[in-house]
């Protein structure tokens, strides 16, 4: 019989008893302390891969290009401003959706400017040409007077139309626009200078069998937008418009032809159609201007009643 005061024998391979000897296992050290695990090899973590390594949370972890990588880019809420995604038909559709969503936003300014243009052109023609008669003036004098009146009218129309361009950009950007904002935030003098330069180039192009005048209209179609939206000078705006057109030759040609067709169709419908065609083209032009430069545009809001 064993002595009750004898301490229990340790169990292990050292005594040769084996696991099935029936002896009790060795109790933990007094006090309940558990010895720490042996230190890991250099470069390893006891809880996984080395810090900063694959699967870790260090430099190669979140945002570091490791197992988790950088978070994916968030989509643009207004759509990808990719110039390659631009389509002239999309520009017209964009203008139409914005117009139908809130018709009065640009229809009222267009109506007011249209009436002002008609009244001003009639008054200028009456003042410059109206007093002349065949007996008092030669045909050449009348033609010169008519050309002068047309030039003055064109300058005034250019200034008034610049306000509508501003409205087109406000709508395309999702901002409100009212009649009182027509002449805010853009340089009137630069618009007049640009109108004079474009008018002279158009006159020369008209003399040269008219086709060069069409080229002038095409290459300068973004001049006023650059002035009212980017605050450029007249000469810089003309140069920027030329560069934008040449850089995007195919899309801008198609847009220019489509815009002209829309305006012609509006004029055919007893001129009333221009109240729809002009706002649609203005917003479409702003869409074209933004997209070809990689800038976002705002989707149309819900249709108002």
Protein Blocks (a to p, Z undefined) as FASTA:
>chain_A
ZZfklccddddfknonojmnopacddddehhiacddddddehiafkbccehiahiablml
ghnlpanopadddddfkbpadfklpcfklmmmmmmmmmmmmmmlmmmmmmmmmmmmmmmm
mmmmmmmmmmpcfklpcfklmmmmmmmmmmmmmmmmmmmmmmmmmmmmmmmnopacdfkl
mmgoiafklmmmmmmmmmmmmmmmmmnoolmmmmmmmmmmmmmmmmmmnopafklmmmmm
mmmmmmmmmlmmmmmmmmmmmmmmmmmngolmmmmmmmmmmmmmmmmmmmmnopacdddd
dddZZ
